[in-house]
Amino acid sequence: MTHTTPNLATLCFDIMPTPVGPLRLIADASGLRRICFEHERHPRADDTAGHRDPSRLAPVRAQLQQYFDGARREFDLPLHPLGTPFQLQVWNALRGIAYGTTVSYAELATRIGNPAARRAVGAANGRNPLPIVVPCHRVIGRDGSLVGFGGGLEVKRALLALEGNAAFVLH
């Protein structure tokens, strides 16, 4: 993952129906840039830019569908999120959280070598432009509670339940 200036002319998108609602997939020439929920918590100006190109985003759709079908635990896609060096560090660390497990913000801060930065880690986690693929939904409160998620807490609960995390299965 790298930090670069956006080039809106190269953006393409597609809309994918999923069990957690429609997702807007946005990519540029370098890779997947954004995954947006229908009711995005932190919308960006370029979320509606670009041209529709389902064929270019077909590999993303296929891997997400496999994930929702329970057949994929890790994603193998070119990613191109835009963020600060600190955000990119946190987002890279998110990719190390195993499928079906959770960690706290404090644990994630420790994993990046900065245990005092749990609030900053929480803020970076909340700005993750690639939810699901970069699994920010696997970060929970220190007490095991569901806290903050761009797609809403019910979507976060559904993703954790999909991954077989028994603590979050809806009753």
C-alpha positions, 0 to 999 in steps of 0.5 A, a space after each residue: 500500500 502506498 500514499 499517492 495523490 488521487 487521479 480522478 480520471 483513472 477511476 472506475 466503479 461498480 455496484 455489487 449487491 451483498 448480504 450486508 447491502 450494496 457495495 460501491 467498488 472503486 478502483 484506479 489503474 493501480 488497484 482497488 481504492 475504496 469499498 463504500 457501504 450504502 450509508 457511508 459514515 465518512 463519504 469522500 468527494 471522489 466516491 461518485 467519480 469515475 466510469 462504470 466498468 464491471 469487467 475491470 472490477 470482476 476479480 474484486 466482485 468474485 473474491 468478495 462473493 467467495 468471502 460472502 459464500 464462506 469460501 474465501 478467508 483472505 483476499 488477493 487483490 491489488 490494493 491502492 488505498 490513499 492515506 497518511 503514512 500512519 494510516 497505511 501502517 494501521 491498514 497494513 496491520 489490519 491485514 494481519 488479523 486472522 479470519 474469525 478472530 478479533 483484536 482490541 484497538 490497544 492490541 492493534 496499537 501494540 502490533 504496530 509498535 506504538 501501544 500509546 496510540 490506541 486512539 490514533 489507531 482507532 481513528 485510522 481504523 475508522 478511515 479504512 477505505 477498504 472495509 472487508 478486504 482490509 478487515 477493520 471489522 475485526 477490531 473491537 473494544 477492549 471489553 469485547 464490545 462492538 464499537 464504531 464501523 463505517 457500515 454500521 454496527 449491525 453490518 460489523 456484527 454480520 461480518 463477524 458472525 459470517 466468519 464464525 465468531 460465535 460471540 457475535 452471532 445474532 440470536 
